[in-house]
Amino acid sequence: MSGLVVWFTGLSGAGKSTLATALEARLKASGQQVELLDGDAVREHLSKGLGFSREDRDSNIRRIGFVANLLAKHGVTVLVSAISPYRDTRSEVLAQASRKLEVFVDAPLETVKERDVKGLYAKALRGEIPHFTGVSDPYEPPLSPDVHLRTDLLSIEECVERLLETLDEREVAA
Amino acid sequence: MSGLVVWFTGLSGAGKSTLATALEARLKASGQQVELLDGDAVREHLSKGLGFSREDRDSNIRRIGFVANLLAKHGVTVLVSAISPYRDTRSEVLAQASRKLEVFVDAPLETVKERDVKGLYAKALRGEIPHFTGVSDPYEPPLSPDVHLRTDLLSIEECVERLLETLDEREVAA
């Protein structure tokens, strides 16, 4: 059976990588073949030289999708953590996976600006980073995600439990 | 156990894709998880916009290597068919795979020019394709490939048998 693609989308700082990493650990502990494709890391390997225009972002997302689907085809559960701000591009890429979950990692802009773990929002607000999602570039939230997690209201552990329950319901039990 | 990366290198028209496809069929028939990454197809998905300068070729080969190693990590036998003309770049990419075979698909330039299945050599010789390996761009043959196949002397079937024997010797039996 082909593997599942679990696609985490959301603003920078919303908690995508944190949740994907926590889920990865739980799935690995249960013996599954799991691969986490982190948008930033994959960009370094597959999309050096691309910027943050819509066209370049879309190319990067399509490349991540291509790799995710290749792995899933061989039974690997693939967790993708990528801002992936454009609704149509996410839909296009996820349409190629035979089994997938779109996870909206959602925190209000005010919350992620306050967290600002990497100091990027402060820079973006000072105009030092052009094309910064949520500040100077759009983010199009999913209209009907498979899982919608408000990370300002739920703990990491609660979010992971919600994800595991959903995987379980869809018979891809952890 | 991690999967094997079988890397087919050689001139355009030497028979890389033909052999990789034939080997893929044999390995699939024996129940293995196999993925064939064809240089031209992968270039379309991962390296649109890149050209054929040394830098761009190297980027493309590194991307193919990144994907091949990801798949191999999950137990997939990965067959890569790519001209991959630069020795150092092939070595660099193959060094990242824990189990690998470098296969030199070798036919004299005169032979591949005569075959010219895609009509590319004729064009390149007329100067219509810049950076064409073997005509206007270098090809650095492996110095000690794991398998060296002279496709002007051996049949496809003989080459595939040689490959299967080598896989077998290395206990990755088909």
Chai-1 contact restraints between the chains, C-beta under 6 A:
chainA,res_idxA,chainB,res_idxB,connection_type,confidence,min_distance_angstrom,max_distance_angstrom,comment,restraint_id
A,Q33,B,H74,contact,1.0,0.0,6.0,A-B,restraint_1
A,H45,B,F66,contact,1.0,0.0,6.0,A-B,restraint_2
A,L46,B,L46,contact,1.0,0.0,6.0,A-B,restraint_3
A,L46,B,R63,contact,1.0,0.0,6.0,A-B,restraint_4
A,R63,B,L46,contact,1.0,0.0,6.0,A-B,restraint_5
A,F66,B,H45,contact,1.0,0.0,6.0,A-B,restraint_6
A,V67,B,V67,contact,1.0,0.0,6.0,A-B,restraint_7
A,H74,B,Q33,contact,1.0,0.0,6.0,A-B,restraint_8
A,H74,B,V76,contact,1.0,0.0,6.0,A-B,restraint_9
A,V76,B,H74,contact,1.0,0.0,6.0,A-B,restraint_10
